[in-house]
Amino acid sequence: MSIGKLYRLSDDQFVAYVNYRLFHHDVATNWWGELTLIDNVHLNEDDRFMIELEDKRKSQCHLKKRVNRAVSGFPVRWIYHITGTSQIE
């Protein structure tokens, strides 16, 4: 997984560092993937976000909780399904 940054789109506020994995077709404009937050931060799923990828490219996205990854002795980690709402530029 790669490491990126997540920003809230409404105010460009930094939200968290994330581990992500993206899937897309080079010809298509849409993309999707999954991410986990590195730090334990609460996200409002109704918000829109901007993800900054490891190579500094950015794209708008929407998140949806998928699975709760509970590991004994560690804080709860959610896996989010991420859907791109703009091209990665």
Backbone bond lengths (Angstrom), bond angles and torsions (degrees), N, CA, C in turn:
res aa  C-N    CA-C-N  psi(-1)  N-CA   C-N-CA  omega(-1)  CA-C   N-CA-C  phi
1 M - - - 1.446 - - 1.525 109.21 -
2 S 1.320 115.10 150.83 1.463 121.78 179.20 1.525 109.80 -99.71
3 I 1.320 116.33 162.79 1.462 121.37 179.86 1.526 108.85 -109.95
4 G 1.333 115.67 132.08 1.455 121.66 179.22 1.513 110.92 -138.13
5 K 1.329 115.26 -172.58 1.461 122.03 179.23 1.527 108.38 -123.35
6 L 1.324 115.87 144.43 1.455 121.85 178.99 1.529 108.52 -116.72
7 Y 1.345 115.85 130.20 1.455 122.45 178.59 1.526 109.15 -122.07
8 R 1.334 117.19 146.14 1.451 121.56 172.83 1.526 106.67 -76.47
9 L 1.323 117.85 129.31 1.459 122.22 -173.66 1.529 112.35 -70.02
10 S 1.327 117.79 -34.43 1.470 121.15 -174.84 1.523 113.36 -62.99
11 D 1.334 118.14 -33.22 1.465 120.53 -177.25 1.536 113.52 -133.83
12 D 1.324 117.57 10.86 1.474 123.47 -179.35 1.523 112.79 55.98
13 Q 1.331 116.99 25.90 1.467 122.74 179.99 1.535 109.86 -78.25
14 F 1.339 116.84 129.94 1.463 120.98 175.17 1.529 108.46 -63.73
15 V 1.337 116.65 133.43 1.460 121.65 -178.09 1.525 110.86 -107.26
16 A 1.342 117.07 -52.28 1.465 119.20 -175.31 1.524 110.78 -170.77
17 Y 1.329 114.32 160.01 1.454 120.80 166.48 1.518 107.30 -82.76
18 V 1.324 117.03 144.22 1.462 121.16 -175.80 1.526 111.18 -133.53
19 N 1.318 115.44 151.15 1.468 122.49 165.70 1.513 105.45 -96.69
20 Y 1.318 117.76 130.94 1.462 119.53 -176.10 1.529 111.80 -138.49
21 R 1.315 113.38 159.04 1.462 122.59 172.46 1.522 105.96 -139.75
22 L 1.322 117.91 121.86 1.460 122.01 -177.54 1.518 111.25 -111.96
23 F 1.331 114.60 151.54 1.458 122.48 177.20 1.523 107.19 -129.88
24 H 1.307 117.00 129.58 1.459 120.43 175.97 1.513 109.35 -161.32
25 H 1.303 114.35 161.32 1.456 121.45 177.26 1.523 106.50 -103.61
26 D 1.307 118.25 136.34 1.462 122.16 -175.37 1.528 113.10 -57.37
27 V 1.325 117.35 -30.99 1.455 121.05 -178.37 1.530 111.28 -84.73
28 A 1.315 117.69 -30.70 1.466 121.83 -176.44 1.521 111.08 -78.85
29 T 1.323 115.84 154.21 1.462 120.32 178.04 1.518 111.50 -93.87
30 N 1.329 117.36 -14.00 1.463 119.01 -179.69 1.523 110.99 -93.87
31 W 1.312 115.77 155.78 1.458 121.64 179.33 1.522 107.86 -150.42
32 W 1.319 116.40 165.65 1.457 122.40 -178.95 1.516 107.94 -156.60
33 G 1.316 116.18 172.57 1.451 120.09 179.13 1.503 111.39 172.84
34 E 1.327 114.66 -156.92 1.449 120.16 177.55 1.518 108.86 -142.86
35 L 1.334 114.78 154.79 1.457 118.87 177.67 1.513 109.56 -148.22
36 T 1.321 114.46 157.93 1.457 122.67 170.78 1.520 107.08 -128.29
37 L 1.312 115.73 147.90 1.457 120.71 177.51 1.523 109.16 -81.15
38 I 1.316 117.56 136.91 1.459 121.06 178.74 1.528 109.72 -72.10
39 D 1.337 116.58 -41.39 1.462 121.63 176.71 1.522 108.86 -102.17
40 N 1.312 116.83 157.35 1.457 121.83 -179.97 1.529 109.08 -80.55
41 V 1.339 116.82 94.03 1.456 123.85 -177.53 1.526 108.25 -123.51
42 H 1.340 117.11 138.24 1.457 120.95 177.08 1.523 109.56 -83.07
43 L 1.340 116.98 130.31 1.461 122.19 177.61 1.515 110.05 -113.46
44 N 1.319 116.55 141.93 1.450 122.26 171.95 1.527 106.77 -91.44
45 E 1.319 117.67 114.67 1.469 121.31 -176.32 1.519 113.08 -65.40
46 D 1.337 118.03 -16.51 1.464 120.54 178.06 1.524 112.11 -77.55
47 D 1.334 117.19 -16.92 1.462 121.19 178.84 1.523 110.08 -71.44
48 R 1.306 115.60 157.25 1.464 122.99 170.74 1.520 106.13 -104.10
49 F 1.319 115.39 148.78 1.459 120.04 -174.16 1.520 111.29 -129.99
50 M 1.318 114.69 163.45 1.463 123.51 171.46 1.520 105.34 -119.74
51 I 1.327 116.55 127.35 1.460 119.97 176.11 1.522 108.09 -105.52
52 E 1.319 115.15 134.46 1.459 121.69 173.51 1.514 106.62 -105.97
53 L 1.318 115.87 118.03 1.455 121.54 -176.72 1.521 111.10 -77.77
54 E 1.304 115.03 170.69 1.465 121.66 -178.12 1.529 112.01 -57.92
55 D 1.342 116.85 -32.60 1.464 121.28 -178.91 1.540 112.40 -90.82
56 K 1.349 116.78 14.62 1.470 125.03 175.70 1.533 113.86 77.19
57 R 1.335 119.04 0.31 1.460 119.80 173.56 1.523 108.45 -73.08
58 K 1.337 117.23 154.96 1.462 121.67 -176.59 1.522 110.83 -131.30
59 S 1.335 114.46 158.15 1.454 120.76 174.57 1.522 109.47 -159.67
60 Q 1.325 116.04 150.42 1.451 121.44 174.33 1.519 108.69 -77.97
61 C 1.346 116.10 150.09 1.460 119.04 -177.52 1.523 111.67 -156.07
62 H 1.306 114.04 167.15 1.461 123.70 177.32 1.526 106.82 -126.33
63 L 1.327 117.50 141.11 1.464 122.21 -178.93 1.521 111.25 -114.35
64 K 1.330 115.78 147.96 1.458 121.91 174.34 1.524 108.27 -141.99
65 K 1.343 116.96 128.58 1.465 120.63 179.60 1.518 109.93 -62.65
66 R 1.330 115.88 137.78 1.456 120.85 178.60 1.517 111.87 -113.56
67 V 1.321 116.42 -60.52 1.453 121.50 -170.66 1.519 109.01 -137.76
68 N 1.314 115.55 142.72 1.452 121.57 174.62 1.526 107.04 -94.25
69 R 1.313 116.65 115.68 1.463 120.46 179.59 1.522 107.98 -97.95
70 A 1.302 116.48 98.08 1.466 120.86 -179.72 1.524 108.81 -98.52
71 V 1.309 116.28 125.44 1.456 122.19 178.56 1.518 106.77 -121.44
72 S 1.273 116.68 130.69 1.462 121.17 -177.26 1.520 111.09 -53.76
73 G 1.340 115.30 126.86 1.455 120.14 176.75 1.518 114.56 87.57
74 F 1.342 118.61 -3.36 1.456 122.20 -179.81 1.522 109.88 -121.45
75 P 1.341 117.86 153.42 1.468 119.79 176.10 1.531 110.82 -61.31
76 V 1.316 115.48 155.90 1.467 121.61 179.17 1.522 109.66 -61.47
77 R 1.318 117.27 137.18 1.466 123.06 176.47 1.520 108.86 -121.59
78 W 1.313 116.66 127.75 1.456 121.49 176.25 1.519 109.13 -96.21
79 I 1.307 116.17 142.67 1.459 121.82 169.15 1.523 105.94 -98.68
80 Y 1.318 116.92 126.57 1.463 122.23 -179.40 1.523 109.79 -106.29
81 H 1.330 115.54 136.35 1.462 121.27 169.04 1.521 105.57 -81.73
82 I 1.304 117.20 128.87 1.461 121.74 -177.66 1.525 108.51 -114.02
83 T 1.331 115.65 132.31 1.465 121.70 179.03 1.517 108.36 -123.13
84 G 1.316 116.45 126.28 1.455 121.11 179.27 1.510 111.32 -73.69
85 T 1.343 116.62 137.06 1.458 120.99 176.88 1.535 110.78 -114.53
86 S 1.329 116.63 6.96 1.457 122.14 173.59 1.525 107.94 -153.99
87 Q 1.320 116.21 166.55 1.457 120.03 177.43 1.519 110.25 -67.26
88 I 1.326 115.78 153.76 1.467 121.22 175.51 1.517 107.42 -82.37
89 E 1.325 115.69 117.89 1.474 119.61 -178.02 1.504 110.54 -127.80
